[in-house]
Amino acid sequence: MPRSAPSATPWTTRSWNQDGVDQAAQALTRPRQRRTLTAEWLDWFNDQRLHTSIGDIPPHEHETNHYAQHQPQPAAGVSA
């Protein structure tokens, strides 16, 4: 399945207010926005980014595939 371009993250796009102040840098001075930006970045890093060492798929998809292939096998002679 073809993948779309990665969505913009707070770290890949910059926006400037009317005074020419970088809003991302300004947001880092406010604790609530800092937590929000950090949570957004963690979501992107853990679930959305494409990782070249695992076949250009997101880490979350790689983990899902791994566990789908490695289901626990019942022990011999044990009935469920």
Beta strands, then each sheet from edge to edge (+ up, - down):
end
